[in-house]
Amino acid sequence: MDEMKLKEGFAQGIALGRSEQVRHATAGEPEVVSVGEKQLEKPKSEKGPSGSTTIAQGQLRSFVERIERLTEEKDALQIDIREVYAEAKGNGFDTKVLRKVIAIRKKDMAERQEEEAMIELYLHALGMI
């Protein structure tokens, strides 16, 4: 990715209402990108054999490929989970209740007891119990 494309990308972000700004580096100073209140230093540039500037291309490609692979795995797992819910529904289980049971099991005991106490308090205040 060359520097011009990088600048265009930031310009598009600003045009879309994002609060991104680029401060160009002066001699010996890294280029800084501001996103909201955070400031991020751009990856160090390396000179390629043709003299053009590249931005840690191999590292960037590695991150993108890892994220894509993990996203594919996550999608496959979500499909498997949907199939398990469909199987449970086919065997007569209420999937809505099953999802709530799973959500409750994710919580630790103290958090679950606190939530149940609050629900009981609200129901009592509404005259439902």
VENHU-V307601 format. One line per field, one symbol per residue. ss: DSSP state (H for helix, E for strand, C for the rest). psi: psi as a letter, one per 30 degrees, with the letter a starting at -180 (. if undefined). burial: b if it has 24 or more other C-alpha atoms within 12 Angstrom, else e. A space follows every 50 residues. Layout:
# VENHU-V307601
ss=???
psi=???
burial=???
This chain:
# VENHU-V307601
ss=CCHHHHHHHHHHHHHCCCCEEEECCCCCCCCEEEECCEEEECCCEEECCC CCEEECHHHHHHHHHHHHHHHHHHHHHHHHHHHHHHHHHHCCCCHHHHHH HHHHHHCCHHHHHHHHHHHHHHHHHCCCC
psi=kleeeeeeeeeeeefggkhklkjkklkgklkkkkjbfkkkkkkklkklfg flkljheeeeeeeeeeeeeeeeeeeeeeeeeeeeeeeeefggkjfeeeee eeeeffkleeeeeeeeeeeeeeeeefgf.
burial=eeeeeeeeeeeeeeeeeeebbbeeeeeeeeeebeeeeeeeeeeeeeeeee eeebeeeeeeeeeeeeeeeeeeeeeeeeeeeeeeeeeeeeeeeeeeeeee eeeeeeeeeeeeeeeeeeeeeeeeeeeee
